[in-house]
Amino acid sequence: MNDNLELVSLNEAARMTSLSRTFLNRLRDQGRFPAAVPMGERRIAFVKSEVLGFIRDRIAARAA
């Protein structure tokens, strides 16, 4: 499946980044994490390729 169309849950995004859900929500509030895709009244997801981009940016920043 194309990563641009694949969605991951908040729990999966937390696992992928090794960050807590609380910290991811704080980063979202600050505009420092990809925006969520609303899936329903109480459900959100994230575009997998955007989460992977966030991870790549973090890896690149350590070398700067």
SULRAJO-V414027 format. One record per backbone hydrogen bond with DSSP energy under -0.5 kcal/mol. NH is the residue of the N-H (numbers start at 1). CO is the residue of the C=O. Records with the same first field share a line. If there is no record, write none. Layout:
# SULRAJO-V414027
NH=CO, CO
This chain:
# SULRAJO-V414027
5=2
6=2
8=46
13=9
14=10
15=11
16=12
17=13
18=14
19=14
24=20
25=21
26=22
27=23
28=24
29=25
30=26
31=28
32=27
33=27
37=45
38=36
39=43
40=43
43=40
45=37
46=8
48=6, 46
49=3
50=47
51=47
52=48
53=49
54=50
55=51
56=52
57=53
58=54
59=55
60=56
61=57
62=58, 59
63=59, 60
64=61
